[in-house]
Amino acid sequence: QVQLVESGGGLVQAGGSLRLSCTASGRTFSSYAMGWFRQAPGKELEFVAAISWSGGSTYYADSVKGRFTISRDNAKNTEYLQMNSLKPEDTAVYLCAADRSSHYALAPHSRKNEYDLWGQGTQVTVSS
């Protein structure tokens, strides 16, 4: 069964850091664009960051640019989200996603409807 599993969420004080991981199982995801999204209570699903299949191209939401870094290790079938200088408004469930139609596409994207495989999410809570 193909699935994505996130880990690394938790409770952190404002200004702190967390590193999220998303591991794919069931098959290799090395040719797909991958992304991170988040959903806060009562709010819509929001794009956070995306990365191309090779890791050579990344794309960030303005709200996290300069604070978050997305990366991937295709040998481990894992993508990461390093989150620094966390703010209370970063509190949300963070989900990773794969766009399985994006074989070797050069540019990652934020179009959530084109990501067709999702993890279950991991909670990130930032206290003030």
Salt bridges, closest charged atoms under 4 A:
GLU46 OE1 - ARG38 NE 2.84
ASP62 OD1 - LYS65 NZ 3.09
ASP90 OD1 - ARG38 NH1 2.92
ASP90 OD2 - ARG67 NH1 2.76
ASP99 OD2 - HIS109 NE2 2.75
GLU114 OE1 - HIS109 NE2 3.88
GLU114 OE2 - ARG111 NE 2.77
ASP116 OD2 - ARG100 NE 2.90
